[in-house]
Amino acid sequence: MIIRTPSQSAVSWFEIPAADISRAKKFYEAILGVTLQDLELGNGLKMAVFPTEPDGIGGALAQHPDFYFPGHQGSLVYLNANPGIQPILDRVEGAGGKVLVPRTQISEDYGYMAVFQDSEGNRVALHSVTG
């Protein structure tokens, strides 16, 4: 198994497109049990930033009519679901999403994954080392 420090991580930041930033923020807060911070950067760009640890990998929901286009064609981002994926998946439908791939073991070394569709129509994946 490969263990990476934040500076070695393949991901440094992610942005998940949103057609309705308020709806998307409510969805992710509901399924992950976190609070996202609103941020408006001008020119119509709105973001809701996920909490992160110092020097950790960060990301945000992003809404702008000319730059972000929600849907299945976007990037597949894997969110940290440790210590387990199933409690998060159990909240997806109630928050307005849909489970696309149930909790599935990748391998003993790499843990588990799942994929869901969020409130904006994006595919988003979950990863957990222990299940």
N, CA, C and O atoms as a Tinker XYZ file with bonds, in Angstrom:
   524  protein
     1  N      0.840000   -1.186000    0.000000    73     2
     2  CA     0.000000    0.000000    0.000000    64     1     3
     3  C      0.878000    1.239000    0.000000    63     2     4     5
     4  O      1.891000    1.290000    0.697000    81     3
     5  N      0.496000    2.220000   -0.769000    73     3     6
     6  CA     1.246000    3.472000   -0.855000    64     5     7
     7  C      0.662000    4.475000    0.121000    63     6     8     9
     8  O     -0.531000    4.774000    0.063000    81     7
     9  N      1.475000    4.991000    1.005000    73     7    10
    10  CA     1.058000    6.034000    1.933000    64     9    11
    11  C      1.689000    7.333000    1.469000    63    10    12    13
    12  O      2.899000    7.392000    1.247000    81    11
    13  N      0.877000    8.379000    1.320000    73    11    14
    14  CA     1.394000    9.655000    0.831000    64    13    15
    15  C      1.180000   10.748000    1.854000    63    14    16    17
    16  O      0.166000   10.773000    2.552000    81    15
    17  N      2.128000   11.638000    1.937000    73    15    18
    18  CA     1.932000   12.830000    2.747000    64    17    19
    19  C      1.167000   13.825000    1.894000    63    18    20    21
    20  O      1.130000   13.663000    0.674000    81    19
    21  N      0.544000   14.864000    2.486000    73    19    22
    22  CA    -0.212000   15.818000    1.679000    64    21    23
    23  C      0.578000   16.400000    0.514000    63    22    24    25
    24  O      0.006000   16.627000   -0.553000    81    23
    25  N      1.882000   16.651000    0.684000    73    23    26
    26  CA     2.658000   17.229000   -0.407000    64    25    27
    27  C      2.886000   16.229000   -1.539000    63    26    28    29
    28  O      3.217000   16.635000   -2.653000    81    27
    29  N      2.719000   14.936000   -1.281000    73    27    30
    30  CA     2.888000   13.915000   -2.298000    64    29    31
    31  C      1.563000   13.478000   -2.908000    63    30    32    33
    32  O      1.554000   12.669000   -3.836000    81    31
    33  N      0.479000   13.979000   -2.425000    73    31    34
    34  CA    -0.830000   13.552000   -2.870000    64    33    35
    35  C     -1.069000   13.918000   -4.319000    63    34    36    37
    36  O     -0.618000   14.965000   -4.783000    81    35
    37  N     -1.774000   13.063000   -5.032000    73    35    38
    38  CA    -2.126000   13.340000   -6.417000    64    37    39
    39  C     -3.200000   14.413000   -6.517000    63    38    40    41
    40  O     -3.400000   14.990000   -7.585000    81    39
    41  N     -3.874000   14.680000   -5.443000    73    39    42
    42  CA    -4.921000   15.704000   -5.416000    64    41    43
    43  C     -4.478000   16.837000   -4.503000    63    42    44    45
    44  O     -4.048000   16.594000   -3.376000    81    43
    45  N     -4.581000   18.066000   -4.980000    73    43    46
    46  CA    -4.253000   19.198000   -4.114000    64    45    47
    47  C     -5.472000   20.078000   -3.880000    63    46    48    49
    48  O     -5.526000   20.797000   -2.882000    81    47
    49  N     -6.445000   20.037000   -4.776000    73    47    50
    50  CA    -7.654000   20.858000   -4.667000    64    49    51
    51  C     -8.681000   20.260000   -5.610000    63    50    52    53
    52  O     -8.322000   19.689000   -6.639000    81    51
    53  N     -9.926000   20.383000   -5.275000    73    51    54
    54  CA   -10.962000   19.924000   -6.191000    64    53    55
    55  C    -12.101000   20.926000   -6.202000    63    54    56    57
    56  O    -12.334000   21.632000   -5.220000    81    55
    57  N    -12.795000   20.980000   -7.300000    73    55    58
    58  CA   -13.981000   21.820000   -7.435000    64    57    59
    59  C    -15.083000   20.974000   -8.055000    63    58    60    61
    60  O    -14.903000   20.376000   -9.116000    81    59
    61  N    -16.218000   20.931000   -7.383000    73    59    62
    62  CA   -17.375000   20.178000   -7.851000    64    61    63
    63  C    -18.377000   21.178000   -8.400000    63    62    64    65
    64  O    -18.833000   22.047000   -7.657000    81    63
    65  N    -18.737000   21.087000   -9.682000    73    63    66
    66  CA   -19.672000   22.044000  -10.280000    64    65    67
    67  C    -21.044000   21.988000   -9.627000    63    66    68    69
    68  O    -21.512000   20.921000   -9.228000    81    67
    69  N    -21.679000   23.142000   -9.522000    73    67    70
    70  CA   -23.032000   23.232000   -8.970000    64    69    71
    71  C    -23.862000   24.185000   -9.821000    63    70    72    73
    72  O    -23.412000   25.278000  -10.164000    81    71
    73  N    -25.072000   23.763000  -10.156000    73    71    74
    74  CA   -26.011000   24.650000  -10.839000    64    73    75
    75  C    -26.710000   25.543000   -9.818000    63    74    76    77
    76  O    -27.085000   26.673000  -10.128000    81    75
    77  N    -26.883000   25.029000   -8.598000    73    75    78
    78  CA   -27.532000   25.751000   -7.498000    64    77    79
    79  C    -26.649000   25.563000   -6.270000    63    78    80    81
    80  O    -26.736000   24.533000   -5.601000    81    79
    81  N    -25.808000   26.537000   -5.967000    73    79    82
    82  CA   -24.812000   26.414000   -4.888000    64    81    83
    83  C    -25.457000   26.161000   -3.528000    63    82    84    85
    84  O    -24.911000   25.408000   -2.721000    81    83
    85  N    -26.595000   26.771000   -3.263000    73    83    86
    86  CA   -27.276000   26.561000   -1.972000    64    85    87
    87  C    -27.759000   25.126000   -1.829000    63    86    88    89
    88  O    -27.593000   24.510000   -0.777000    81    87
    89  N    -28.355000   24.601000   -2.886000    73    87    90
    90  CA   -28.842000   23.214000   -2.860000    64    89    91
    91  C    -27.672000   22.246000   -2.708000    63    90    92    93
    92  O    -27.749000   21.301000   -1.923000    81    91
    93  N    -26.584000   22.474000   -3.454000    73    91    94
    94  CA   -25.420000   21.597000   -3.386000    64    93    95
    95  C    -24.786000   21.645000   -1.993000    63    94    96    97
    96  O    -24.404000   20.612000   -1.444000    81    95
    97  N    -24.677000   22.840000   -1.429000    73    95    98
    98  CA   -24.107000   22.997000   -0.087000    64    97    99
    99  C    -24.936000   22.220000    0.938000    63    98   100   101
   100  O    -24.382000   21.522000    1.788000    81    99
   101  N    -26.235000   22.342000    0.858000    73    99   102
   102  CA   -27.135000   21.632000    1.783000    64   101   103
   103  C    -26.948000   20.118000    1.645000    63   102   104   105
   104  O    -26.919000   19.402000    2.645000    81   103
   105  N    -26.821000   19.633000    0.400000    73   103   106
   106  CA   -26.621000   18.210000    0.142000    64   105   107
   107  C    -25.347000   17.701000    0.814000    63   106   108   109
   108  O    -25.390000   16.724000    1.562000    81   107
   109  N    -24.208000   18.360000    0.553000    73   107   110
   110  CA   -22.938000   17.879000    1.102000    64   109   111
   111  C    -22.863000   18.040000    2.614000    63   110   112   113
   112  O    -22.276000   17.193000    3.288000    81   111
   113  N    -23.434000   19.087000    3.156000    73   111   114
   114  CA   -23.468000   19.231000    4.606000    64   113   115
   115  C    -24.297000   18.107000    5.229000    63   114   116   117
   116  O    -23.944000   17.589000    6.289000    81   115
   117  N    -25.396000   17.731000    4.574000    73   115   118
   118  CA   -26.261000   16.675000    5.095000    64   117   119
   119  C    -25.593000   15.307000    5.063000    63   118   120   121
   120  O    -25.691000   14.554000    6.031000    81   119
   121  N    -24.911000   14.971000    3.958000    73   119   122
   122  CA   -24.361000   13.611000    3.880000    64   121   123
   123  C    -23.039000   13.457000    4.614000    63   122   124   125
   124  O    -22.738000   12.378000    5.126000    81   123
   125  N    -22.233000   14.538000    4.675000    73   123   126
   126  CA   -20.921000   14.429000    5.325000    64   125   127
   127  C    -20.911000   14.909000    6.768000    63   126   128   129
   128  O    -19.948000   14.658000    7.492000    81   127
   129  N    -21.971000   15.599000    7.200000    73   127   130
   130  CA   -22.016000   16.095000    8.567000    64   129   131
   131  C    -20.992000   17.175000    8.836000    63   130   132   133
   132  O    -20.429000   17.240000    9.929000    81   131
   133  N    -20.742000   18.034000    7.843000    73   131   134
   134  CA   -19.775000   19.128000    7.967000    64   133   135
   135  C    -20.457000   20.443000    7.605000    63   134   136   137
   136  O    -21.587000   20.451000    7.117000    81   135
   137  N    -19.765000   21.552000    7.846000    73   135   138
   138  CA   -20.254000   22.863000    7.452000    64   137   139
   139  C    -19.321000   23.434000    6.397000    63   138   140   141
   140  O    -18.109000   23.499000    6.605000    81   139
   141  N    -19.875000   23.846000    5.272000    73   139   142
   142  CA   -19.099000   24.458000    4.197000    64   141   143
   143  C    -19.152000   25.968000    4.335000    63   142   144   145
   144  O    -20.179000   26.529000    4.718000    81   143
   145  N    -18.046000   26.624000    4.023000    73   143   146
   146  CA   -17.916000   28.078000    4.149000    64   145   147
   147  C    -18.222000   28.752000    2.820000    63   146   148   149
   148  O    -17.590000   28.443000    1.810000    81   147
   149  N    -19.193000   29.675000    2.809000    73   147   150
   150  CA   -19.531000   30.417000    1.590000    64   149   151
   151  C    -18.413000   31.377000    1.215000    63   150   152   153
   152  O    -17.771000   31.976000    2.078000    81   151
   153  N    -18.191000   31.514000   -0.097000    73   151   154
   154  CA   -17.155000   32.407000   -0.604000    64   153   155
   155  C    -17.607000   32.919000   -1.974000    63   154   156   157
   156  O    -17.908000   32.127000   -2.866000    81   155
   157  N    -17.654000   34.247000   -2.137000    73   155   158
   158  CA   -17.960000   34.837000   -3.436000    64   157   159
   159  C    -16.717000   35.572000   -3.917000    63   158   160   161
   160  O    -16.176000   36.425000   -3.213000    81   159
   161  N    -16.265000   35.232000   -5.130000    73   159   162
   162  CA   -15.009000   35.765000   -5.633000    64   161   163
   163  C    -15.174000   36.822000   -6.712000    63   162   164   165
   164  O    -14.179000   37.220000   -7.319000    81   163
   165  N    -16.373000   37.289000   -6.974000    73   163   166
   166  CA   -16.591000   38.294000   -8.010000    64   165   167
   167  C    -16.865000   37.671000   -9.352000    63   166   168   169
   168  O    -16.677000   36.469000   -9.541000    81   167
   169  N    -17.314000   38.497000  -10.298000    73   167   170
   170  CA   -17.643000   38.030000  -11.648000    64   169   171
   171  C    -18.647000   36.884000  -11.652000    63   170   172   173
   172  O    -18.664000   36.079000  -12.584000    81   171
   173  N    -19.481000   36.804000  -10.621000    73   171   174
   174  CA   -20.501000   35.765000  -10.557000    64   173   175
   175  C    -20.030000   34.428000  -10.031000    63   174   176   177
   176  O    -20.823000   33.488000   -9.976000    81   175
   177  N    -18.760000   34.303000   -9.640000    73   175   178
   178  CA   -18.234000   33.038000   -9.126000    64   177   179
   179  C    -18.599000   32.887000   -7.654000    63   178   180   181
   180  O    -18.255000   33.726000   -6.822000    81   179
   181  N    -19.306000   31.792000   -7.350000    73   179   182
   182  CA   -19.681000   31.462000   -5.978000    64   181   183
   183  C    -19.078000   30.117000   -5.622000    63   182   184   185
   184  O    -19.039000   29.203000   -6.445000    81   183
   185  N    -18.606000   30.003000   -4.382000    73   183   186
   186  CA   -18.046000   28.744000   -3.904000    64   185   187
   187  C    -18.564000   28.441000   -2.507000    63   186   188   189
   188  O    -18.975000   29.336000   -1.768000    81   187
   189  N    -18.536000   27.167000   -2.165000    73   187   190
   190  CA   -18.781000   26.700000   -0.806000    64   189   191
   191  C    -17.610000   25.764000   -0.501000    63   190   192   193
   192  O    -17.496000   24.698000   -1.106000    81   191
   193  N    -16.745000   26.153000    0.428000    73   191   194
   194  CA   -15.471000   25.484000    0.672000    64   193   195
   195  C    -15.622000   24.409000    1.748000    63   194   196   197
   196  O    -16.172000   24.652000    2.822000    81   195
   197  N    -15.119000   23.213000    1.431000    73   195   198
   198  CA   -15.123000   22.105000    2.383000    64   197   199
   199  C    -14.101000   22.370000    3.489000    63   198   200   201
   200  O    -13.066000   22.986000    3.237000    81   199
   201  N    -14.382000   21.909000    4.714000    73   199   202
   202  CA   -13.389000   22.066000    5.780000    64   201   203
   203  C    -12.161000   21.216000    5.484000    63   202   204   205
   204  O    -12.257000   20.162000    4.855000    81   203
   205  N    -11.005000   21.687000    5.946000    73   203   206
   206  CA    -9.764000   20.945000    5.748000    64   205   207
   207  C     -8.819000   21.196000    6.916000    63   206   208   209
   208  O     -8.925000   22.201000    7.619000    81   207
   209  N     -7.914000   20.283000    7.101000    73   207   210
   210  CA    -6.872000   20.418000    8.118000    64   209   211
   211  C     -5.764000   21.313000    7.573000    63   210   212   213
   212  O     -5.619000   21.422000    6.355000    81   211
   213  N     -4.982000   21.953000    8.433000    73   211   214
   214  CA    -3.837000   22.722000    7.933000    64   213   215
   215  C     -2.946000   21.826000    7.077000    63   214   216   217
   216  O     -2.660000   20.688000    7.449000    81   215
   217  N     -2.517000   22.335000    5.948000    73   215   218
   218  CA    -1.691000   21.599000    4.988000    64   217   219
   219  C     -2.405000   20.406000    4.363000    63   218   220   221
   220  O     -1.771000   19.572000    3.717000    81   219
   221  N     -3.732000   20.319000    4.551000    73   219   222
   222  CA    -4.494000   19.220000    3.962000    64   221   223
   223  C     -4.975000   19.576000    2.564000    63   222   224   225
   224  O     -4.777000   20.692000    2.086000    81   223
   225  N     -5.600000   18.621000    1.931000    73   223   226
   226  CA    -6.165000   18.818000    0.601000    64   225   227
   227  C     -7.515000   19.478000    0.752000    63   226   228   229
   228  O     -8.346000   19.034000    1.544000    81   227
   229  N     -7.737000   20.546000   -0.010000    73   227   230
   230  CA    -8.988000   21.267000    0.087000    64   229   231
   231  C     -9.756000   21.248000   -1.210000    63   230   232   233
   232  O     -9.257000   20.824000   -2.253000    81   231
   233  N    -10.994000   21.723000   -1.116000    73   231   234
   234  CA   -11.815000   21.794000   -2.305000    64   233   235
   235  C    -13.096000   22.556000   -2.027000    63   234   236   237
   236  O    -13.368000   22.961000   -0.897000    81   235
   237  N    -13.873000   22.742000   -3.077000    73   235   238
   238  CA   -15.078000   23.543000   -2.954000    64   237   239
   239  C    -16.119000   23.139000   -3.987000    63   238   240   241
   240  O    -15.801000   22.560000   -5.026000    81   239
   241  N    -17.348000   23.455000   -3.683000    73   239   242
   242  CA   -18.403000   23.465000   -4.685000    64   241   243
   243  C    -18.223000   24.773000   -5.434000    63   242   244   245
   244  O    -17.833000   25.771000   -4.828000    81   243
   245  N    -18.494000   24.801000   -6.727000    73   243   246
   246  CA   -18.273000   26.016000   -7.506000    64   245   247
   247  C    -19.421000   26.236000   -8.487000    63   246   248   249
   248  O    -19.856000   25.318000   -9.181000    81   247
   249  N    -19.901000   27.486000   -8.524000    73   247   250
   250  CA   -20.976000   27.845000   -9.442000    64   249   251
   251  C    -20.602000   29.099000  -10.221000    63   250   252   253
   252  O    -20.316000   30.145000   -9.639000    81   251
   253  N    -20.608000   28.979000  -11.534000    73   251   254
   254  CA   -20.438000   30.108000  -12.450000    64   253   255
   255  C    -21.034000   29.666000  -13.779000    63   254   256   257
   256  O    -20.685000   28.597000  -14.281000    81   255
   257  N    -21.928000   30.465000  -14.362000    73   255   258
   258  CA   -22.643000   30.018000  -15.569000    64   257   259
   259  C    -21.767000   29.774000  -16.791000    63   258   260   261
   260  O    -22.170000   29.036000  -17.690000    81   259
   261  N    -20.595000   30.368000  -16.848000    73   259   262
   262  CA   -19.740000   30.226000  -18.028000    64   261   263
   263  C    -18.559000   29.276000  -17.838000    63   262   264   265
   264  O    -17.798000   29.050000  -18.778000    81   263
   265  N    -18.392000   28.709000  -16.624000    73   263   266
   266  CA   -17.185000   27.935000  -16.364000    64   265   267
   267  C    -17.442000   26.550000  -15.784000    63   266   268   269
   268  O    -16.695000   25.618000  -16.084000    81   267
   269  N    -18.480000   26.385000  -14.958000    73   267   270
   270  CA   -18.752000   25.107000  -14.297000    64   269   271
   271  C    -20.039000   24.511000  -14.843000    63   270   272   273
   272  O    -21.078000   25.169000  -14.867000    81   271
   273  N    -19.961000   23.247000  -15.287000    73   271   274
   274  CA   -21.092000   22.574000  -15.903000    64   273   275
   275  C    -21.326000   21.231000  -15.211000    63   274   276   277
   276  O    -20.632000   20.258000  -15.503000    81   275
   277  N    -22.295000   21.171000  -14.300000    73   275   278
   278  CA   -22.554000   19.921000  -13.584000    64   277   279
   279  C    -22.982000   18.798000  -14.531000    63   278   280   281
   280  O    -23.489000   19.046000  -15.625000    81   279
   281  N    -22.770000   17.588000  -14.095000    73   279   282
   282  CA   -23.215000   16.429000  -14.853000    64   281   283
   283  C    -22.189000   15.323000  -14.886000    63   282   284   285
   284  O    -21.121000   15.436000  -14.283000    81   283
   285  N    -22.508000   14.258000  -15.586000    73   283   286
   286  CA   -21.662000   13.069000  -15.620000    64   285   287
   287  C    -20.371000   13.232000  -16.412000    63   286   288   289
   288  O    -19.510000   12.354000  -16.344000    81   287
   289  N    -20.204000   14.306000  -17.151000    73   287   290
   290  CA   -18.991000   14.476000  -17.929000    64   289   291
   291  C    -17.834000   15.056000  -17.113000    63   290   292   293
   292  O    -16.696000   15.061000  -17.582000    81   291
   293  N    -18.105000   15.539000  -15.918000    73   291   294
   294  CA   -17.070000   16.160000  -15.098000    64   293   295
   295  C    -16.115000   15.154000  -14.486000    63   294   296   297
   296  O    -16.275000   13.946000  -14.660000    81   295
   297  N    -15.132000   15.651000  -13.777000    73   295   298
   298  CA   -14.138000   14.811000  -13.106000    64   297   299
   299  C    -14.780000   13.972000  -12.021000    63   298   300   301
   300  O    -15.789000   14.362000  -11.433000    81   299
   301  N    -14.191000   12.820000  -11.760000    73   299   302
   302  CA   -14.635000   11.965000  -10.668000    64   301   303
   303  C    -13.695000   12.199000   -9.497000    63   302   304   305
   304  O    -12.532000   11.796000   -9.526000    81   303
   305  N    -14.204000   12.840000   -8.487000    73   303   306
   306  CA   -13.433000   13.178000   -7.301000    64   305   307
   307  C    -13.725000   12.138000   -6.222000    63   306   308   309
   308  O    -14.880000   11.770000   -6.005000    81   307
   309  N    -12.674000   11.665000   -5.545000    73   307   310
   310  CA   -12.851000   10.729000   -4.440000    64   309   311
   311  C    -12.729000   11.481000   -3.123000    63   310   312   313
   312  O    -11.683000   12.057000   -2.822000    81   311
   313  N    -13.800000   11.473000   -2.343000    73   311   314
   314  CA   -13.799000   12.109000   -1.033000    64   313   315
   315  C    -13.431000   11.084000    0.031000    63   314   316   317
   316  O    -13.785000    9.910000   -0.080000    81   315
   317  N    -12.724000   11.529000    1.055000    73   315   318
   318  CA   -12.321000   10.673000    2.156000    64   317   319
   319  C    -13.550000   10.267000    2.957000    63   318   320   321
   320  O    -14.262000   11.127000    3.476000    81   319
   321  N    -13.805000    8.976000    3.062000    73   319   322
   322  CA   -14.966000    8.480000    3.792000    64   321   323
   323  C    -14.563000    7.674000    5.022000    63   322   324   325
   324  O    -15.383000    6.934000    5.564000    81   323
   325  N    -13.321000    7.802000    5.472000    73   323   326
   326  CA   -12.885000    7.074000    6.671000    64   325   327
   327  C    -13.686000    7.538000    7.877000    63   326   328   329
   328  O    -13.939000    8.737000    7.986000    81   327
   329  N    -14.092000    6.683000    8.769000    73   327   330
   330  CA   -13.678000    5.288000    8.877000    64   329   331
   331  C    -14.549000    4.311000    8.086000    63   330   332   333
   332  O    -14.244000    3.118000    8.071000    81   331
   333  N    -15.629000    4.769000    7.421000    73   331   334
   334  CA   -16.450000    3.840000    6.650000    64   333   335
   335  C    -17.375000    4.550000    5.683000    63   334   336   337
   336  O    -17.851000    5.652000    5.954000    81   335
   337  N    -17.623000    3.910000    4.560000    73   335   338
   338  CA   -18.430000    4.487000    3.489000    64   337   339
   339  C    -19.930000    4.387000    3.753000    63   338   340   341
   340  O    -20.665000    5.326000    3.449000    81   339
   341  N    -20.393000    3.289000    4.303000    73   339   342
   342  CA   -21.827000    3.027000    4.369000    64   341   343
   343  C    -22.635000    4.096000    5.101000    63   342   344   345
   344  O    -23.719000    4.439000    4.630000    81   343
   345  N    -22.168000    4.642000    6.227000    73   343   346
   346  CA   -22.962000    5.700000    6.873000    64   345   347
   347  C    -23.198000    6.913000    5.965000    63   346   348   349
   348  O    -24.253000    7.544000    6.040000    81   347
   349  N    -22.241000    7.235000    5.122000    73   347   350
   350  CA   -22.409000    8.346000    4.186000    64   349   351
   351  C    -23.404000    7.954000    3.099000    63   350   352   353
   352  O    -24.310000    8.723000    2.777000    81   351
   353  N    -23.237000    6.760000    2.533000    73   351   354
   354  CA   -24.173000    6.303000    1.494000    64   353   355
   355  C    -25.607000    6.259000    2.008000    63   354   356   357
   356  O    -26.549000    6.539000    1.267000    81   355
   357  N    -25.762000    5.910000    3.268000    73   355   358
   358  CA   -27.110000    5.831000    3.855000    64   357   359
   359  C    -27.809000    7.182000    3.888000    63   358   360   361
   360  O    -29.034000    7.231000    4.001000    81   359
   361  N    -27.067000    8.276000    3.792000    73   359   362
   362  CA   -27.658000    9.618000    3.830000    64   361   363
   363  C    -27.832000   10.244000    2.449000    63   362   364   365
   364  O    -28.462000   11.295000    2.330000    81   363
   365  N    -27.292000    9.627000    1.416000    73   363   366
   366  CA   -27.291000   10.220000    0.078000    64   365   367
   367  C    -28.703000   10.450000   -0.461000    63   366   368   369
   368  O    -29.024000   11.569000   -0.862000    81   367
   369  N    -29.542000    9.435000   -0.480000    73   367   370
   370  CA   -30.871000    9.587000   -1.073000    64   369   371
   371  C    -31.735000   10.575000   -0.303000    63   370   372   373
   372  O    -32.469000   11.354000   -0.912000    81   371
   373  N    -31.662000   10.560000    1.014000    73   371   374
   374  CA   -32.435000   11.495000    1.825000    64   373   375
   375  C    -32.033000   12.940000    1.608000    63   374   376   377
   376  O    -32.820000   13.852000    1.864000    81   375
   377  N    -30.805000   13.157000    1.134000    73   375   378
   378  CA   -30.316000   14.512000    0.889000    64   377   379
   379  C    -30.528000   14.947000   -0.564000    63   378   380   381
   380  O    -30.159000   16.060000   -0.938000    81   379
   381  N    -31.121000   14.073000   -1.382000    73   379   382
   382  CA   -31.407000   14.452000   -2.757000    64   381   383
   383  C    -30.494000   13.856000   -3.807000    63   382   384   385
   384  O    -30.517000   14.290000   -4.960000    81   383
   385  N    -29.685000   12.865000   -3.434000    73   383   386
   386  CA   -28.783000   12.229000   -4.385000    64   385   387
   387  C    -29.207000   10.810000   -4.701000    63   386   388   389
   388  O    -30.314000   10.391000   -4.362000    81   387
   389  N    -28.315000   10.067000   -5.355000    73   387   390
   390  CA   -28.605000    8.696000   -5.764000    64   389   391
   391  C    -27.319000    7.886000   -5.700000    63   390   392   393
   392  O    -26.284000    8.340000   -6.189000    81   391
   393  N    -27.360000    6.704000   -5.111000    73   391   394
   394  CA   -26.196000    5.821000   -5.080000    64   393   395
   395  C    -26.084000    5.133000   -6.441000    63   394   396   397
   396  O    -27.022000    4.474000   -6.889000    81   395
   397  N    -24.928000    5.291000   -7.095000    73   395   398
   398  CA   -24.699000    4.696000   -8.415000    64   397   399
   399  C    -23.927000    3.385000   -8.322000    63   398   400   401
   400  O    -24.243000    2.427000   -9.027000    81   399
   401  N    -22.913000    3.337000   -7.454000    73   399   402
   402  CA   -22.121000    2.127000   -7.216000    64   401   403
   403  C    -22.080000    1.932000   -5.707000    63   402   404   405
   404  O    -21.540000    2.780000   -4.997000    81   403
   405  N    -22.639000    0.833000   -5.199000    73   403   406
   406  CA   -22.629000    0.622000   -3.756000    64   405   407
   407  C    -21.211000    0.376000   -3.239000    63   406   408   409
   408  O    -20.276000    0.212000   -4.023000    81   407
   409  N    -21.065000    0.352000   -1.934000    73   407   410
   410  CA   -19.775000    0.073000   -1.291000    64   409   411
   411  C    -19.196000   -1.200000   -1.891000    63   410   412   413
   412  O    -19.820000   -2.261000   -1.867000    81   411
   413  N    -17.968000   -1.066000   -2.436000    73   411   414
   414  CA   -17.310000   -2.166000   -3.134000    64   413   415
   415  C    -15.852000   -2.225000   -2.705000    63   414   416   417
   416  O    -15.179000   -1.196000   -2.647000    81   415
   417  N    -15.363000   -3.417000   -2.406000    73   415   418
   418  CA   -13.953000   -3.539000   -2.042000    64   417   419
   419  C    -13.090000   -3.446000   -3.297000    63   418   420   421
   420  O    -13.316000   -4.156000   -4.277000    81   419
   421  N    -12.101000   -2.561000   -3.248000    73   419   422
   422  CA   -11.135000   -2.429000   -4.336000    64   421   423
   423  C    -10.147000   -3.592000   -4.229000    63   422   424   425
   424  O     -9.950000   -4.352000   -5.177000    81   423
   425  N     -9.536000   -3.708000   -3.056000    73   423   426
   426  CA    -8.635000   -4.810000   -2.701000    64   425   427
   427  C     -8.364000   -4.687000   -1.212000    63   426   428   429
   428  O     -8.742000   -3.695000   -0.588000    81   427
   429  N     -7.706000   -5.698000   -0.638000    73   427   430
   430  CA    -7.366000   -5.619000    0.784000    64   429   431
   431  C     -6.415000   -4.460000    1.055000    63   430   432   433
   432  O     -6.490000   -3.835000    2.113000    81   431
   433  N     -5.522000   -4.166000    0.113000    73   431   434
   434  CA    -4.554000   -3.087000    0.298000    64   433   435
   435  C     -5.144000   -1.700000    0.112000    63   434   436   437
   436  O     -4.740000   -0.759000    0.796000    81   435
   437  N     -6.090000   -1.562000   -0.801000    73   435   438
   438  CA    -6.597000   -0.230000   -1.140000    64   437   439
   439  C     -7.961000    0.103000   -0.557000    63   438   440   441
   440  O     -8.425000    1.233000   -0.707000    81   439
   441  N     -8.602000   -0.824000    0.087000    73   439   442
   442  CA    -9.843000   -0.515000    0.790000    64   441   443
   443  C    -11.085000   -0.580000   -0.071000    63   442   444   445
   444  O    -11.240000   -1.471000   -0.906000    81   443
   445  N    -11.975000    0.388000    0.150000    73   443   446
   446  CA   -13.313000    0.356000   -0.427000    64   445   447
   447  C    -13.645000    1.652000   -1.163000    63   446   448   449
   448  O    -13.060000    2.704000   -0.905000    81   447
   449  N    -14.603000    1.544000   -2.090000    73   447   450
   450  CA   -15.045000    2.718000   -2.828000    64   449   451
   451  C    -16.545000    2.613000   -3.072000    63   450   452   453
   452  O    -17.139000    1.544000   -2.935000    81   451
   453  N    -17.137000    3.733000   -3.432000    73   451   454
   454  CA   -18.537000    3.806000   -3.849000    64   453   455
   455  C    -18.675000    5.064000   -4.694000    63   454   456   457
   456  O    -17.831000    5.957000   -4.626000    81   455
   457  N    -19.733000    5.135000   -5.485000    73   455   458
   458  CA   -19.986000    6.313000   -6.311000    64   457   459
   459  C    -21.442000    6.716000   -6.136000    63   458   460   461
   460  O    -22.337000    5.871000   -6.115000    81   459
   461  N    -21.666000    8.025000   -6.011000    73   459   462
   462  CA   -23.029000    8.530000   -5.938000    64   461   463
   463  C    -23.201000    9.704000   -6.877000    63   462   464   465
   464  O    -22.230000   10.296000   -7.348000    81   463
   465  N    -24.457000   10.029000   -7.139000    73   463   466
   466  CA   -24.796000   11.230000   -7.897000    64   465   467
   467  C    -25.275000   12.256000   -6.890000    63   466   468   469
   468  O    -26.156000   11.967000   -6.080000    81   467
   469  N    -24.705000   13.456000   -6.931000    73   467   470
   470  CA   -25.084000   14.481000   -5.956000    64   469   471
   471  C    -26.342000   15.222000   -6.404000    63   470   472   473
   472  O    -26.935000   14.889000   -7.430000    81   471
   473  N    -26.735000   16.209000   -5.641000    73   471   474
   474  CA   -27.947000   16.979000   -5.918000    64   473   475
   475  C    -27.861000   17.765000   -7.222000    63   474   476   477
   476  O    -28.882000   18.227000   -7.732000    81   475
   477  N    -26.646000   17.923000   -7.771000    73   475   478
   478  CA   -26.444000   18.681000   -9.001000    64   477   479
   479  C    -26.260000   17.779000  -10.226000    63   478   480   481
   480  O    -26.081000   18.278000  -11.337000    81   479
   481  N    -26.303000   16.464000  -10.034000    73   479   482
   482  CA   -26.126000   15.536000  -11.145000    64   481   483
   483  C    -24.697000   15.093000  -11.362000    63   482   484   485
   484  O    -24.429000   14.373000  -12.324000    81   483
   485  N    -23.753000   15.499000  -10.497000    73   483   486
   486  CA   -22.351000   15.102000  -10.617000    64   485   487
   487  C    -22.138000   13.705000  -10.049000    63   486   488   489
   488  O    -22.779000   13.310000   -9.075000    81   487
   489  N    -21.212000   12.954000  -10.683000    73   487   490
   490  CA   -20.746000   11.711000  -10.087000    64   489   491
   491  C    -19.626000   12.061000   -9.120000    63   490   492   493
   492  O    -18.701000   12.791000   -9.473000    81   491
   493  N    -19.709000   11.545000   -7.910000    73   491   494
   494  CA   -18.680000   11.758000   -6.899000    64   493   495
   495  C    -18.419000   10.416000   -6.249000    63   494   496   497
   496  O    -19.352000    9.654000   -5.998000    81   495
   497  N    -17.145000   10.118000   -5.972000    73   495   498
   498  CA   -16.779000    8.836000   -5.379000    64   497   499
   499  C    -16.369000    9.021000   -3.926000    63   498   500   501
   500  O    -16.004000   10.114000   -3.493000    81   499
   501  N    -16.442000    7.932000   -3.197000    73   499   502
   502  CA   -15.992000    7.875000   -1.805000    64   501   503
   503  C    -14.902000    6.814000   -1.714000    63   502   504   505
   504  O    -14.940000    5.814000   -2.431000    81   503
   505  N    -13.929000    7.035000   -0.827000    73   503   506
   506  CA   -12.881000    6.051000   -0.586000    64   505   507
   507  C    -12.668000    5.909000    0.910000    63   506   508   509
   508  O    -12.632000    6.898000    1.642000    81   507
   509  N    -12.526000    4.676000    1.353000    73   507   510
   510  CA   -12.238000    4.389000    2.754000    64   509   511
   511  C    -11.271000    3.219000    2.821000    63   510   512   513
   512  O    -11.425000    2.230000    2.103000    81   511
   513  N    -10.287000    3.339000    3.677000    73   511   514
   514  CA    -9.298000    2.272000    3.813000    64   513   515
   515  C     -9.906000    1.063000    4.507000    63   514   516   517
   516  O     -9.602000   -0.073000    4.142000    81   515
   517  N    -10.765000    1.287000    5.507000    73   515   518
   518  CA   -11.270000    0.190000    6.313000    64   517   519
   519  C    -12.681000   -0.268000    5.963000    63   518   520   521
   520  O    -13.112000   -1.317000    6.442000    81   519
   521  N    -13.385000    0.452000    5.178000    73   519   522
   522  CA   -14.708000   -0.021000    4.773000    64   521   523
   523  C    -15.782000    0.903000    5.162000    63   522   524
   524  O    -16.953000    0.638000    4.888000    81   523
